[in-house]
C-alpha cells in the first residue's frame, strides 16, 4: 500500500484501520476455503471477490482521513457480497 498522507496521528490510526480491514478480509477468505473442503462445495466466486478487494486496498492511494471515515469498509463490503 502507498504511504498514507495526513497528520502523524491520522496516519497511525489509519494504518491500524487498514491492518484491521485486511485481517478481516483475509480471515474471511481462509474461512471460505476451509468451508469448501469441509462441505465439498465451491465459494470461488466469493473468495475471488474478496481477494480482488484485498488487491485493490493494497494498491490504493487513499488518504489517512479517507480510511478513518471509512473504517468499516471490510464489514460493509462482506455484507454486500454475501447477499
C-alpha positions as CSV (number, residue, x, y, z in Angstrom):
1,X,0.0,0.0,0.0
2,X,1.2,3.5,-0.7
3,X,2.2,5.7,2.2
4,X,-0.8,7.5,3.7
5,X,-1.0,11.3,3.8
6,X,-2.2,13.1,6.8
7,X,-1.2,14.2,10.3
8,X,1.0,11.8,12.3
9,X,-2.0,10.8,14.5
10,X,-4.2,10.3,11.4
11,X,-1.6,8.1,9.7
12,X,-1.1,6.0,12.9
13,X,-4.8,5.5,13.3
14,X,-5.4,4.9,9.6
15,X,-2.6,2.3,9.4
16,X,-4.3,0.3,12.2
17,X,-7.7,0.6,10.4
18,X,-6.2,-0.7,7.2
19,X,-4.5,-3.5,9.1
20,X,-7.7,-4.5,10.8
21,X,-9.7,-4.4,7.5
22,X,-7.1,-6.5,5.7
23,X,-7.2,-9.0,8.6
24,X,-11.0,-9.3,8.3
25,X,-10.9,-9.9,4.6
26,X,-8.1,-12.4,4.7
27,X,-9.7,-14.3,7.6
28,X,-12.9,-14.5,5.5
29,X,-11.1,-15.9,2.5
30,X,-9.5,-18.5,4.8
31,X,-12.8,-19.4,6.4
32,X,-14.5,-19.8,2.9
33,X,-11.6,-22.1,1.8
34,X,-12.0,-24.2,4.9
35,X,-15.7,-24.5,4.3
36,X,-15.1,-25.6,0.7
37,X,-13.1,-28.5,2.0
38,X,-15.4,-29.4,4.8
39,X,-18.7,-29.0,2.8
40,X,-17.3,-30.2,-0.6
41,X,-18.7,-27.1,-2.4
42,X,-17.3,-24.0,-4.0
43,X,-17.1,-20.5,-2.7
44,X,-14.7,-19.4,-5.5
45,X,-16.9,-16.5,-6.7
46,X,-16.9,-15.1,-3.1
47,X,-13.2,-15.7,-2.4
48,X,-12.3,-14.2,-5.8
49,X,-14.3,-11.0,-5.0
50,X,-12.7,-10.7,-1.6
51,X,-9.2,-11.3,-2.9
52,X,-9.8,-8.6,-5.5
53,X,-10.8,-6.2,-2.8
54,X,-7.5,-7.1,-0.9
55,X,-5.5,-6.3,-4.0
56,X,-7.4,-3.0,-4.5
57,X,-6.7,-2.0,-0.9
58,X,-3.0,-2.8,-1.3
59,X,-2.7,-0.5,-4.3
60,X,-5.0,2.2,-3.1
61,X,-3.9,5.8,-2.7
62,X,-6.4,6.9,-0.2
63,X,-5.5,9.4,2.5
64,X,-5.5,8.7,6.2
65,X,-8.6,10.8,6.6
66,X,-10.4,8.6,4.0
67,X,-9.6,5.4,5.9
68,X,-10.7,7.0,9.2
69,X,-14.1,8.0,7.6
70,X,-14.5,4.5,6.0
71,X,-13.1,2.4,8.8
72,X,-15.9,-0.2,8.5
73,X,-15.1,-0.9,4.8
74,X,-14.4,-4.6,5.1
75,X,-17.5,-5.4,7.1
76,X,-19.7,-3.4,4.7
77,X,-18.1,-5.0,1.7
78,X,-18.5,-8.5,3.0
79,X,-22.2,-7.8,3.8
80,X,-22.7,-6.6,0.3
81,X,-21.1,-9.6,-1.5
82,X,-22.8,-12.2,0.7
83,X,-26.3,-11.0,-0.4
